[in-house]
């Protein structure tokens, strides 16, 4: 892309008739986040650089730094948003579902999420293993997910057994999805 084309792209993305400054800023942030998800889906988080994002969106680095402190800030924010999205989807899906059916609903909701947007699934499940910026935040998300799974398990007098079961299920599901996303596990949705 030539410099003139980049400037034209940045100008058209940064100034739209009838929009406020805040709306344009939000649109630029959204474009950068979507570009980052696309890159993560294609190359992994290692490919997310300010230069690559600007090239994909036609925006200048100025607009990147208008929205994010750093590349890591963008990646961590994306991860947190996706983790919240998944957690909220799971919580909504199992609300009011009897214990005997909640586990299946949980798994089906996760499968549907992974299939619907493999970019987000890769960000959530694969990239924390390779991306230093995500190592701490991904570990911090584990208790919320295991607690959600634990609430769906049949009641038991042994609290430790429920805790171990929820951690084991979370780990097993993560390994299955990781394998599916990387292509080493070939399976249909069913």
Secondary structure, DSSP 8 states (H G I E B T S, - for coil): --HHHHHHHHHHHH--TT--HHHHHHHHHHHHHHHHHHHHHHH-GGG--HHHHHHHHT--HHHHHHH-SSHHHHHHHHHHHHHHHHHHHHHHHHTT--HHHHHHHHHHHHHHHHHH-HHHHHHHHTGGGT-GGGHHHHHHHHHHHHHHHHHHS---S-HHHHHHHHHHHHHHHHHHHHHHHHTSS-----
